Amino acid sequence: MRFVVRVFTSLAGLIAMAAGVLLIVEVVGAWARPDSGGVLVPWPAARPVLARVTWHEPPVLGIAAGCALIGLVLLVISLLAGRRVVRLLDPAPEVTVTTDPRSLARLVGHRVRAEDGVAGAVVTAHRKRVRVKVTGRFRAVGDLRDRAAATASAAVGGLPLQRGPRVSVSVSPAKER
């Protein structure tokens, strides 16, 4: 989500910068040569066309609707782009303690990968859910799922979280070579 926000804000910044440069060029051109029509935009040719356009014309309404839609999309993206954090128990009333989901996933992943018979593990963590995908070293997984689930639950349970996320574990056997 951060990538989308960065792209949209960069594009909005470039558009605003281009409009500002255009405005500066036109103002300086109007000061330097007051009788000319404009430096980059042909204002005398555009004035009669713009004078005939009313607020109820379809192009004007379409442009207004497009601007409103773009504004709404940017507003929704900015509301959804907040920093994702996992809240921990506060040690004091004036202190707030958080961690990011990546750190939680890293902690659970290290503990699960230390188990016997685990070749690898992919962990994704969110505020409400921790998902662990374990790959076994052998084709027979046996009780690997139970051990990995217990280890992941113990790793999450050992943290002072305000709300413990749900832990789900899936195990796949080693691929045949």
C-alpha positions as CSV (number, residue, x, y, z in Angstrom):
1,M,0.0,0.0,0.0
2,R,2.9,2.3,0.7
3,F,4.1,2.0,-2.9
4,V,0.7,3.1,-4.2
5,V,0.7,6.1,-1.9
6,R,4.2,7.0,-3.0
7,V,3.3,6.8,-6.7
8,F,0.1,8.8,-6.3
9,T,1.7,11.5,-4.1
10,S,4.7,11.7,-6.6
11,L,2.3,12.2,-9.5
12,A,0.3,14.7,-7.6
13,G,3.4,16.6,-6.7
14,L,4.7,16.6,-10.3
15,I,1.3,17.9,-11.6
16,A,1.3,20.6,-9.0
17,M,4.8,21.5,-9.8
18,A,4.1,21.7,-13.6
19,A,1.0,23.9,-12.9
20,G,3.1,26.2,-10.7
21,V,5.9,26.5,-13.3
22,L,3.2,27.2,-16.0
23,L,1.7,29.9,-13.8
24,I,5.1,31.5,-13.1
25,V,6.0,31.5,-16.8
26,E,2.7,33.0,-17.8
27,V,2.8,35.7,-15.1
28,V,6.3,36.7,-15.9
29,G,5.4,36.7,-19.6
30,A,2.4,38.9,-18.9
31,W,4.6,41.4,-16.9
32,A,7.3,41.5,-19.5
33,R,5.0,41.8,-22.5
34,P,1.5,42.9,-21.4
35,D,0.0,43.1,-24.9
36,S,1.1,39.6,-25.9
37,G,-1.4,36.7,-25.6
38,G,0.6,34.4,-23.5
39,V,3.9,32.6,-23.5
40,L,2.9,28.9,-23.5
41,V,-1.0,29.1,-23.5
42,P,-2.7,31.0,-26.3
43,W,-5.1,32.9,-24.0
44,P,-6.6,35.2,-26.7
45,A,-7.6,32.1,-28.8
46,A,-8.9,30.2,-25.8
47,R,-11.0,33.1,-24.4
48,P,-13.8,33.0,-26.9
49,V,-14.0,29.2,-26.7
50,L,-14.1,29.3,-22.9
51,A,-16.7,32.1,-22.9
52,R,-19.2,29.9,-24.8
53,V,-18.8,27.0,-22.3
54,T,-21.4,26.8,-19.5
55,W,-21.3,24.9,-16.3
56,H,-24.0,22.5,-17.6
57,E,-22.0,21.3,-20.7
58,P,-21.1,17.6,-20.7
59,P,-17.3,18.1,-20.9
60,V,-17.4,20.4,-17.8
61,L,-19.5,18.0,-15.8
62,G,-17.3,15.1,-16.9
63,I,-14.1,16.9,-15.9
64,A,-15.7,17.8,-12.5
65,A,-16.8,14.2,-11.9
66,G,-13.4,13.0,-12.9
67,C,-11.7,15.4,-10.4
68,A,-14.1,14.4,-7.7
69,L,-13.5,10.7,-8.4
70,I,-9.7,11.2,-8.3
71,G,-10.0,13.1,-5.0
72,L,-12.1,10.3,-3.5
73,V,-9.7,7.7,-4.6
74,L,-6.8,9.7,-3.1
75,L,-8.8,10.1,0.1
76,V,-9.5,6.4,0.5
77,I,-5.9,5.5,-0.3
78,S,-4.6,8.0,2.3
79,L,-7.0,6.6,4.9
80,L,-6.0,3.0,4.2
81,A,-2.3,3.7,4.1
82,G,-1.8,4.1,7.8
83,R,1.1,2.4,9.5
84,R,0.2,-1.1,10.5
85,V,1.2,-1.8,14.1
86,V,0.7,-4.6,16.6
87,R,-0.1,-3.1,20.0
88,L,1.7,-4.5,23.1
89,L,0.6,-4.0,26.7
90,D,1.5,-0.6,28.0
91,P,3.9,-0.6,30.9
92,A,2.6,2.7,32.2
93,P,-0.5,4.8,31.3
94,E,1.5,7.4,29.5
95,V,3.6,4.9,27.5
96,T,2.4,3.2,24.3
97,V,4.3,0.2,23.0
98,T,4.0,-1.1,19.5
99,T,5.8,-3.4,17.1
100,D,5.4,-3.9,13.4
101,P,4.0,-7.1,11.9
102,R,7.3,-7.8,10.2
103,S,9.1,-8.1,13.5
104,L,6.4,-10.4,14.8
105,A,6.7,-12.6,11.8
106,R,10.5,-12.6,12.1
107,L,10.3,-13.7,15.7
108,V,7.8,-16.5,15.0
109,G,9.8,-17.6,11.9
110,H,13.1,-17.9,13.8
111,R,11.4,-20.1,16.5
112,V,9.6,-22.3,14.0
113,R,12.7,-22.8,11.8
114,A,14.6,-24.0,14.9
115,E,12.3,-27.0,15.2
116,D,13.6,-30.4,14.1
117,G,12.5,-31.5,10.6
118,V,11.8,-27.9,9.4
119,A,13.5,-27.1,6.1
120,G,11.9,-23.6,5.9
121,A,9.1,-21.5,7.0
122,V,7.3,-18.5,5.5
123,V,5.5,-16.3,8.1
124,T,3.1,-13.5,7.5
125,A,1.8,-11.5,10.5
126,H,-1.0,-9.1,10.9
127,R,-2.7,-7.6,14.0
128,K,-5.3,-10.3,14.1
129,R,-3.6,-13.3,12.4
130,V,-0.3,-15.0,12.1
131,R,0.0,-17.4,9.2
132,V,2.9,-19.9,9.1
133,K,3.7,-22.1,6.1
134,V,6.2,-24.8,7.0
135,T,8.2,-27.0,4.6
136,G,9.4,-30.2,6.1
137,R,12.8,-31.8,5.5
138,F,11.3,-35.2,4.8
139,R,8.4,-36.5,2.7
140,A,6.7,-37.8,5.8
141,V,5.7,-34.9,8.0
142,G,4.4,-36.8,11.0
143,D,3.7,-34.5,14.0
144,L,5.5,-31.6,12.4
145,R,2.3,-29.5,12.2
146,D,1.5,-30.0,15.8
147,R,5.0,-29.1,16.9
148,A,5.2,-26.1,14.6
149,A,1.8,-24.9,15.8
150,A,2.8,-25.2,19.4
151,T,6.1,-23.4,18.8
152,A,4.4,-20.6,16.9
153,S,1.6,-20.2,19.5
154,A,4.2,-20.2,22.3
155,A,6.2,-17.5,20.5
156,V,3.1,-15.3,20.1
157,G,1.9,-16.2,23.6
158,G,5.2,-15.2,25.1
159,L,4.8,-11.6,24.0
160,P,2.8,-9.0,26.0
161,L,0.2,-8.4,23.3
162,Q,-3.0,-6.6,24.0
163,R,-4.9,-9.0,21.8
164,G,-3.3,-12.3,20.8
165,P,-3.6,-12.9,17.0
166,R,-4.9,-16.2,15.8
167,V,-2.1,-18.6,14.7
168,S,-2.6,-20.9,11.7
169,V,0.0,-23.4,10.5
170,S,0.1,-25.4,7.3
171,V,2.8,-28.0,6.6
172,S,4.0,-29.3,3.2
173,P,6.4,-32.2,2.9
174,A,9.8,-31.9,1.2
175,K,9.6,-32.1,-2.6
176,E,10.9,-35.2,-4.2
177,R,14.2,-34.8,-6.0
